[in-house]
Amino acid sequence: MALQDIINKCLKIGINCVAINDHGTIEGALKLREIAPFKVIIGQEILTSEGEVMGLFLQQSVPKGVTPLKAVAMVKEQGGLFGIPHPFDRIGRWGLPKSTIYSLIPHIDVIEAFNSRTLFFWDTTRTRLFAQEHHIPATGGSDAHVPWEIGRTYLEMQDFNGPQEFIQSLKQAHTIGRHSWPWPHMVGLWTRLKRHF
């Protein structure tokens, strides 16, 4: 997705802060922060040895293939927040085993309780209940891979400066979420198959 397309879509629909969580790198987020007329949170989806985790407020990329606990350490060493994206999504998408998620509870700063690409209502409900039970601030995301997906899920929250204020604001945030149509999953599957073969 072109950076200017992200900016144009955010300005069109009134988004004044965006978290960019590319797979395996923060380079795109850093470039967007340089040119965007709004706040950009530098994030990354990190493919660990057991599945995907997430870092927010990063200064440098976390390499893929590290253990989940190593990812925790590398995120927190740079002052970032450690999170779990779409944790109980039964479609898979490189999700962590449930036992690993439970073992990481003491380290989780945020959990993605609503993801627009999560197809099943119960998966979203289960994550929300998990967040409440363990007192983990819940976030939401569009998981946008194309411009029209931007803003399908967004948070209404107070402004913040830095990760700790973000957490405090997130605790009072209101999530507005709509599910994407199933066909983006098919596009993603096709892309992965093409890469494989």
NORKA-V53203 format. One record per residue. N is the residue number from 1. RES is the residue in one small letter. PHI is phi in whole degrees, 0 to 359 (NA if undefined). Layout:
n=N res=RES phi=PHI
n=N res=RES phi=PHI
//
This chain:
n=1 res=m phi=NA
n=2 res=a phi=290
n=3 res=l phi=300
n=4 res=q phi=294
n=5 res=d phi=295
n=6 res=i phi=297
n=7 res=i phi=299
n=8 res=n phi=300
n=9 res=k phi=294
n=10 res=c phi=298
n=11 res=l phi=295
n=12 res=k phi=295
n=13 res=i phi=257
n=14 res=g phi=86
n=15 res=i phi=276
n=16 res=n phi=247
n=17 res=c phi=201
n=18 res=v phi=222
n=19 res=a phi=258
n=20 res=i phi=259
n=21 res=n phi=236
n=22 res=d phi=292
n=23 res=h phi=281
n=24 res=g phi=81
n=25 res=t phi=201
n=26 res=i phi=248
n=27 res=e phi=300
n=28 res=g phi=297
n=29 res=a phi=296
n=30 res=l phi=297
n=31 res=k phi=294
n=32 res=l phi=296
n=33 res=r phi=301
n=34 res=e phi=293
n=35 res=i phi=244
n=36 res=a phi=284
n=37 res=p phi=273
n=38 res=f phi=214
n=39 res=k phi=289
n=40 res=v phi=235
n=41 res=i phi=271
n=42 res=i phi=275
n=43 res=g phi=227
n=44 res=q phi=202
n=45 res=e phi=271
n=46 res=i phi=252
n=47 res=l phi=274
n=48 res=t phi=276
n=49 res=s phi=294
n=50 res=e phi=241
n=51 res=g phi=143
n=52 res=e phi=276
n=53 res=v phi=231
n=54 res=m phi=220
n=55 res=g phi=240
n=56 res=l phi=236
n=57 res=f phi=62
n=58 res=l phi=270
n=59 res=q phi=253
n=60 res=q phi=211
n=61 res=s phi=291
n=62 res=v phi=257
n=63 res=p phi=293
n=64 res=k phi=284
n=65 res=g phi=92
n=66 res=v phi=288
n=67 res=t phi=289
n=68 res=p phi=305
n=69 res=l phi=293
n=70 res=k phi=295
n=71 res=a phi=298
n=72 res=v phi=305
n=73 res=a phi=299
n=74 res=m phi=290
n=75 res=v phi=290
n=76 res=k phi=284
n=77 res=e phi=298
n=78 res=q phi=260
n=79 res=g phi=80
n=80 res=g phi=271
n=81 res=l phi=253
n=82 res=f phi=259
n=83 res=g phi=216
n=84 res=i phi=241
n=85 res=p phi=273
n=86 res=h phi=30
n=87 res=p phi=293
n=88 res=f phi=246
n=89 res=d phi=288
n=90 res=r phi=286
n=91 res=i phi=291
n=92 res=g phi=107
n=93 res=r phi=52
n=94 res=w phi=63
n=95 res=g phi=292
n=96 res=l phi=286
n=97 res=p phi=299
n=98 res=k phi=302
n=99 res=s phi=297
n=100 res=t phi=291
n=101 res=i phi=303
n=102 res=y phi=295
n=103 res=s phi=290
n=104 res=l phi=269
n=105 res=i phi=313
n=106 res=p phi=297
n=107 res=h phi=256
n=108 res=i phi=280
n=109 res=d phi=271
n=110 res=v phi=218
n=111 res=i phi=224
n=112 res=e phi=278
n=113 res=a phi=277
n=114 res=f phi=224
n=115 res=n phi=231
n=116 res=s phi=300
n=117 res=r phi=269
n=118 res=t phi=285
n=119 res=l phi=278
n=120 res=f phi=255
n=121 res=f phi=304
n=122 res=w phi=296
n=123 res=d phi=297
n=124 res=t phi=293
n=125 res=t phi=298
n=126 res=r phi=299
n=127 res=t phi=294
n=128 res=r phi=299
n=129 res=l phi=294
n=130 res=f phi=300
n=131 res=a phi=299
n=132 res=q phi=295
n=133 res=e phi=299
n=134 res=h phi=256
n=135 res=h phi=56
n=136 res=i phi=255
n=137 res=p phi=303
n=138 res=a phi=260
n=139 res=t phi=240
n=140 res=g phi=216
n=141 res=g phi=208
n=142 res=s phi=285
n=143 res=d phi=55
n=144 res=a phi=288
n=145 res=h phi=248
n=146 res=v phi=223
n=147 res=p phi=304
n=148 res=w phi=292
n=149 res=e phi=277
n=150 res=i phi=299
n=151 res=g phi=87
n=152 res=r phi=295
n=153 res=t phi=230
n=154 res=y phi=210
n=155 res=l phi=248
n=156 res=e phi=264
n=157 res=m phi=209
n=158 res=q phi=291
n=159 res=d phi=298
n=160 res=f phi=208
n=161 res=n phi=230
n=162 res=g phi=88
n=163 res=p phi=296
n=164 res=q phi=290
n=165 res=e phi=293
n=166 res=f phi=301
n=167 res=i phi=300
n=168 res=q phi=296
n=169 res=s phi=292
n=170 res=l phi=298
n=171 res=k phi=297
n=172 res=q phi=253
n=173 res=a phi=287
n=174 res=h phi=243
n=175 res=t phi=268
n=176 res=i phi=250
n=177 res=g phi=225
n=178 res=r phi=229
n=179 res=h phi=282
n=180 res=s phi=284
n=181 res=w phi=288
n=182 res=p phi=296
n=183 res=w phi=297
n=184 res=p phi=300
n=185 res=h phi=296
n=186 res=m phi=292
n=187 res=v phi=297
n=188 res=g phi=297
n=189 res=l phi=296
n=190 res=w phi=299
n=191 res=t phi=298
n=192 res=r phi=294
n=193 res=l phi=295
n=194 res=k phi=298
n=195 res=r phi=297
n=196 res=h phi=293
n=197 res=f phi=263
//
